[in-house]
């Protein structure tokens, strides 16, 4: 994950990271979700969500945010706004 922070995130790398987070959800503890790497990923997700072009990325993001209890109101609002616009995107 640290390499991704250095190289930068795009929709493809975020989608791959989301696949891993969703696959390994049962193995995560509360402490894992409070570490800096997890928080930085959520921040990068919020920054990059506006660049998504694939509907699947939005679905994975919503599932990730729900399962991991992401409480960033701005991120939820951005997700909702872009999903509501999906008719023009997809």
N, C-alpha and C positions, 0 to 999 in steps of 0.2 A: 504494500500500500504506500510505503514511503516513496518508492520510485514514482508512483503516479502523482504524488504531490509535487515532486521535482519536475516531472515532464509536463504536467498539466492534464486536466481532465477534458474529455469530450464525451459526446453521447455514447459512443461505443465503449469507452473505458468505464464510464459510470454504469452502463448496462451490465457489463461483466461483473463489476463490484457488487451491484444489486443482486445479481444471480447468486453470488457467494453468500452475501448476507441473508438472503431468503432461504437458501439451502441449509445454512448452518444456524438458523434461528434458535433451535432447541439447545444449542451448545453455548449460547451467549448468556452471560450473567449480568446483573445490574451494573456491576463494577466495570464491565467491558463497555457498556454504553455510556459511561461517564468519563472514559479516558479521552485524551486529547486527539488521538487519531480518529476515533469515531465522531467526535464533535467537528473536527476539520472536514471529514467526509460529508457530514450533513450540511455544513456551510458551503462546500463546493457544489453539492447537489442543488442547493438553493440558488447559487450563482448561475449554474449551467442549465437549469430547468427551462429557461426561456429559449434555449437553442435546440431543444428536442424537435425532431421531425418524425419520429416513429411513435405510433400509438402505444406500442408495447412498452416503451420507456416510461410513459406516463402511468401505465398500469402497474409496472414494477415499483415505480416511485411511490404510488399510493399505497401499495401493499407494504412496502418497507416502512413508510411513515406510520402506518397503522400498527403493524406488528411490533415495531420498536418504540412505539409511544412517543414519536417525535412531536414536541409541543410548540414548535416554532410557528406562530400564527401567520407570519408573513409567507413562509413556505407553503402552508396549507392554502392560503388565499391565492398565491401565484399558481399553484397546481389547479385549483378550482377555476381560475380565470382561463387558463390555457386549455383545460378540458372542455369548458363551455364553448370555446372557439374551435374545437376539434373538427367541426363540420367543414370549416374553411381550410384546416390544416391537412386533413386526410382525405 
